[in-house]
Amino acid sequence: MAAALAAGALGLAVAVASHAAGALGGLLKVRLGGDAQQTRLVLDLDQAASGKLVSDGASDGHAILLLPSVSATGGLQGAGQGLVKAWAIEQTSGGARLQLDLAPDARIKGRFLLPPADGIDHYRYVVDVTSQPGAVRLTSAKASTVTPVALRLRPQIAPVQTLPVSLKKVIVIDPGHGGHDPGALGAQGFEKDVNLAAALALKERLERSPRYRVVMTRDDDTYVPLDERVRIAQRAGADLFISLHSDSGGDPSVRGASVYTLSDKASNRATRFVKRDDWFMKASLTGDRGVSDILFDLTQRATKNRSAAFANTLVSHIDGKAPLLRRSQRDAGFMVLLAPDVPAVLLEMGFVTNPEDEQFLRDPGQRKRLMNAVGDSIDDYFAEATRLASR
């Protein structure tokens, strides 16, 4: 009887998992209507969906909305109208991500889902954008030229086409330690300074390419709590999170870089971390805790696979540019790796307790060479993901 009950429970779990895995709805059409005072964007969907607002655009003009239950395979983009200068949708490990490039002073005012009704046989996810004169933004935005609309407030179908190039990928760089947390101590100083110098070098390398938008968890000698570093990545809708550290050890002869990804043993810790504010349940389509837990597990597994793939690529690019530990790929339960929806690695660039490694990491030329290799690994990682998605 116990065996039969176990088999029945397993069958139920598999059935629910299959339902959850196949619950992604397709995007049918994207429409825009409105003017320079108020603009509405409508996503026509073949089933119900929920959304999670990452950024309303008020701070920097870039609004980001995650749609966990929507599929947009291949990516879509189109011209804007009114307060929306341009829009783009891409598929991520957690579903579709809508990015809006907004006019100055604009922000997302509201969102809602309309069910089939009045002769319309599909769902519509509506995003309203409004003007907010006098709003202060973190970065300056050039005024956009809004094409006059012949029929004001009459919805206009925006062309939906396959992306000719990839959308900008959001890379979050996390310089370890900072402020009152100095990290390991080497003969020439503290780890936190080495980490920040390397992070700024990597930021410079990535920003030479138009393919990336770089977000730093800190760009000066400031302490940022570990859980907040993860939240920064989630709020940015990060495609990749890389935390930079410098190792330490009791044996000064030990040297070499290593790359960490999240360990299987840390899965329960990740679950507890996520449930602090229940963000995953809020973002999921269903209120059923069992289905939500399965969706969480599926998301986490996909993210861990992506993290492992990037770790492989990263190690292969570092090899020859810097010494590597004998076992260069490792796993651990570090807090900064806990986000279940953001591929993440922690790179120990070398040992500050080893004189040769510390000298290597403090030399601007050698450090730049190492960070260029990290940047090359990021290029190759996303190029491979794009190649696989286009099959």
Residue, then its C-alpha position, 0 to 999 in steps of 0.5 A: m500500500a505504501a508503495a502504491l501511495a508513493a507511486g500515486a504521489l509521484g505521478l501527481a507530482v509529475a502531472v503537476a510539473s508537466h502542467a507547470a512546465g507547459a503553462l507558458g502562453g504565447l504572445l499573439k500581437v503587440r499594439l500601441g495607442g495614445d499620445a505624448q500625454q498618455t500611451r497604452l501598450v497592449l499584449d494580446l495573449d492566448q491565455a491569462a498571465s501575470g506580471k512583475l514590475v521590475s522598474d517603472g522607468a521613472s528613474d532612468g527611462h527604462a521600464i522593465l516588466l517580467l511575465p513569467s507565464v508568457s513565451a516570446t521565443g526568438g525575441l520581438q521588438g518594434a517602434g514606439q508611439g507617444l511616450v514609448k520610444a521603442w519596445a522589445i521583448e525577449q525570452t529569459s529563463g523566468g519567462a518573457r521580459l518586456q523592456l520599454d524605452l520611455a520619453p523623458d518624464a514618463r513612467i508606467k502608471g498601471r497594469f491590468l489583465l483583460p479576459p476575453a469579452d465583447g467578441i474578443d477571444h483572447y486575453r489582453y495584458v495592458v500597460d499604461v504609460t503616463s507623463q510625470p513632469g518634473a520627475v528626477r532621473l538618475t541618468s539624463a535622457k535625451a528628448s525623443t521625437v514623437t511622431p504625430v499620431a493621426l488618430r489620437l488614442r486609436p490603437q495602432i498595431a505595431p509591427v512584430q518582427t524577429l530581432p535582427v540582433s540580440l537585445k541588450k543583456v543586463i550584466v550585474i557586477d558585484p565587487g565583493h566586500g566594501g566599506h567596513d567589510p574589508g575582506a582578506l588582508g594581503a601584504q599590500g592591502f585589503e581584498k575589497d580594493v582589488n575587487l573594486a578595481a577589477a569590477l571597474a575594469l570589467k565594466e569598462r570592457l563590457e561597455r565598449s560593446p553596445r550589447y550590454r547594460v552594466v549594473m554595479t552593486r557598488d562602485d565605491d568603497t561602500y558596504v552593501p548587504l549580501d541579500e541586497r546584492v541579490r535584490i539589485a540583480q533581480r530588480a535589474g532583470a539581470d541576465l547574468f550576475i558575476s561576483l568578484h572576490s580575491d581568495s585567502g588561505g593559511d598556506p601562502s604558497v597556494r595560488g590560482a583562480s576558481v569559479y563557484t556556482l550554487s551547490d545542490k545542498a544550498s537549494n533549501r537555503a535559496t527557498r527560504f531566501v525567496k520566501r522572505d517576501d514571497w516574491f516568487m508566489k506573487a509573480s506566478l500565475t497560480g495561487d496554488r502553493g504546490v504548483s508554485d513550488i514546482l515552478f520555483d524548482l523548474t526555474q532554479r534548475a534551469t538557472k543552475n544549468r545556465s550558471a554551470a554553462f557560464a562557469n565552464t566558459l569562464v574557466s576556459h577563457i581564464d586558463g592561460k591568462a591567470p593561474l588556476l587552482r587544481r580544482s577550478q570549478r567548485d560549488a558553495g552556498f554563498m548568499v550572492l548565488l541564491a537568486p533562483d532566476v538569475p544565472a550567477v557565478l562567484l569568481e575568486m580571481g586569485f589569493v591575496t595571501n599569495p605574493e605572486d597572485e596579489q602582485f598579479l591582481r594589483d598590476p593594472g595591466q595584468r588585471k585588465r588582461l584578466m577582465n578582458a578574458v572574463g568579458d570574452s567569456i560573457d560574449d561567448y556565453f551569450a553567443e552560444a545561447t543565441r545560437l542554440a535558441s535559433r535552431 
